[in-house]
Amino acid sequence: FKTIIQAIHEGRGIFDNIQKVMLYLLSDSLSQIMLIVGTILMGLPVALTATQILWINIITDSLPALALTFEPHDLSRARNFPRSQSTLLSFPIMLFMLCTSFIIGLVGLLLYMRFLNVTSIEVARTVTFSYFALSTLFIIFPVRTLLQPIWKVPLFNNPILILVIALGVLMQLFVIQLSSLQFLINTASLLFSEWIYIIAAVAIVCILVELLKVIMRLFKLDVR
């Protein structure tokens, strides 16, 4: 009987982590699509170049997605009723994913328009690129704790994830600020004030996604 209980814990933990990875990757990809479509509909220059999109999808979101698979299993989930095979992307999960994508994409579009009006296209694209790269790294914290607030989960209970995020931030700084690497991703050096805008935008996104989790709990939408 003990073996059966352990198998249930392990199976549900694996299911939860797969669900988080899918939610994380799809939200990130959809937000980029929303940004590109938004700029096209508004007649603006495309906000991200092809190499910048590749960097975000291959470098800044692939490693955190892999690190999510090492999330410790929530043993309390074994008390939940069995779920059907069709609930990997349930309606609440898809709704949460679409809302998260919309939030990330909208904030990115507003940030791009703000800098496009006051700086060059290269700087505006670099700001938008850095925002998406960093939001991709930090949005993983609300996503990894769908059923409870972000502050109720120990920050370092997945040290691999923390290491990957720190590495991603350093790589992003290098590719923006080092002139020898800027030609690879078509970026420009950013001022300190521009980084403040980026950090503030990422913080706003994380707060809004946390509020989205609260709203879904209030409406009893089971995000699991």
Secondary structure, 3 states (H helix, E strand, C coil): CHHHHHHHHHHHHHHHHHHHHHHHHHHHHHHHHHHHHHHHHCCCCCCCCHHHHHHHHHHHCHHHHHHHCCCCCCHHHHHCCCCCCCCCCCHHHHHHHHHHHHHHHHHHHHHHHHHHCCCCHHHHHHHHHHHHHHHHHHCHHHHCCCCCCHHHCCCCCCHHHHHHHHHHHHHHHHHHHCHHHHHHHCCCCCCHHHHHHHHHHHHHHHHHHHHHHHHHHHCCCCCC
